[in-house]
Amino acid sequence: MSFDIWPGEVLGIVGESGSGKTTVLNCISARLEPTSGTVEYATRHDGPADIYRISEPARRLLMRTDWGFVHQNPQEGLRMEVSAGANIGERLMAVGARHYGNIRETATDWLDKVEMDTGRMDDLPLTFSGGMQQRLQIARNLVTAPRIVFMDEPTGNLDVSVQARLLDLLRGLVSDLGLAAVIVTHDLAVARLLSHRLLVMRRGEIVESGLTDQVLDDPQHPYSQLLVSSVLHP
Amino acid sequence: MTAAIRIEGLAKSFTLHNQGGVRLSVLAGFDLAVEPGECVALRGPSGIGKSTVLRCIYGNYRADGGRILVRHRGGTVDMAAAHPREILAVRSDTVGYVSQFLRVIPRVAAEDVVAEPLRNRGADPREARQAARGVLQSLNIPAALHRLAPATFSGGEQQRVNLARVFVADYPVLLLDEPTASLDRENRDAAIGLIREAVRRGTAIVGIFHDSEVRDAVATRTVPLSAAREAA
């Protein structure tokens, strides 16, 4: 499969379980080397680079700074044994921040941006609800001002009441920061609200792609039509 | 080209793969040109393809054939062939679309829903919200409702939020699909007022107005749609 993601663009990947959505996300975020083909990233200073051919330290630096990865289960993306503030500060320190006061101030700022009580700064993530953990994971990812964020079912584990709030938050952050994002979801309503463009996957292949509302309102491929017509509307 | 919209030979059919592969031909060789300051009312029975025309212009439906030229930022974009990013740019700056349904994120306040088109263009959040409140007010949505999420609003109130979303942004082209369908007389008149004012400013409008009073009040021209030939 071949596709592009542009700066500031949110790309949704939809399809049923087992269609390969998460595998694609892992391959394009340097977490799983593809069997063949290339993944090129437009680096800030050195132009386009094949992310599996650059040096290990260069790749790690990209993953810590330019990229973010939001897991469906926040516990996979957080360090559960250190405080909320440390979870955010750690990513900053990885890019060279050393001044404790500044780090703490930035962490407070980000807790506020993701609408968390800044008084919970020194608490362990274990004491947070699922929705708060997910917001903390998002803050941890965005604190280094990445250019692209990969998200795997970011609202999948949350109650619907929390989901709506988080969707709004994500949408605001992505558009205010001009972030590019790739969002894997099986929820077409989430895809409609967050993504500009959509890829529909089935059995490891892209069967249809296009503007999100085009794909959802005027699906062309038999599988996309089936997917759209199978959604329950409460 | 002086027209704000020029449609040439638009064709659109739907193939229902999961219903026996039935193919419905809706539009075949449809032409239309709309100048700035014109409000064109599409007429014809239900199912003839009026909404399909609007959705094709907005890039929501993919045209099978023909061209849909929209004047945008001093140039011309063919919505039937444009890249998704171009379509999004046209929607941000040039073409506003009002459907009969309001589709928003739950729990987002009405004023933020309405301010969104301005925010997407990079407007200051406070100024955008202020402009939003002004338009909501002119459509008789009381200030007490501005901070509430429209999901709990009545059908008529939701419809007016939808209208406010396009009138806040002063688009050069508007597509209106039954914009007054669920409004009472007073609010219908408020909507008519906004539409007429937009036409006076030079906005090009294509609309579907089942209510003949509304149509007579806003349309500068009527275009009948005739049935495309059914293909097997």
Boltz contact constraints between the chains, C-beta under 6 A:
constraints:
  - contact:
      token1: [A, 164]
      token2: [B, 106]
      max_distance: 6.0
  - contact:
      token1: [A, 164]
      token2: [B, 107]
      max_distance: 6.0
  - contact:
      token1: [A, 167]
      token2: [B, 105]
      max_distance: 6.0
  - contact:
      token1: [A, 168]
      token2: [B, 105]
      max_distance: 6.0
  - contact:
      token1: [A, 168]
      token2: [B, 108]
      max_distance: 6.0
  - contact:
      token1: [A, 193]
      token2: [B, 105]
      max_distance: 6.0
  - contact:
      token1: [A, 197]
      token2: [B, 84]
      max_distance: 6.0
  - contact:
      token1: [A, 211]
      token2: [B, 84]
      max_distance: 6.0
  - contact:
      token1: [A, 211]
      token2: [B, 87]
      max_distance: 6.0
  - contact:
      token1: [A, 213]
      token2: [B, 60]
      max_distance: 6.0
  - contact:
      token1: [A, 214]
      token2: [B, 62]
      max_distance: 6.0
  - contact:
      token1: [A, 217]
      token2: [B, 60]
      max_distance: 6.0
  - contact:
      token1: [A, 218]
      token2: [B, 61]
      max_distance: 6.0
  - contact:
      token1: [A, 218]
      token2: [B, 62]
      max_distance: 6.0
  - contact:
      token1: [A, 222]
      token2: [B, 17]
      max_distance: 6.0
  - contact:
      token1: [A, 225]
      token2: [B, 17]
      max_distance: 6.0
  - contact:
      token1: [A, 225]
      token2: [B, 18]
      max_distance: 6.0
  - contact:
      token1: [A, 226]
      token2: [B, 18]
      max_distance: 6.0
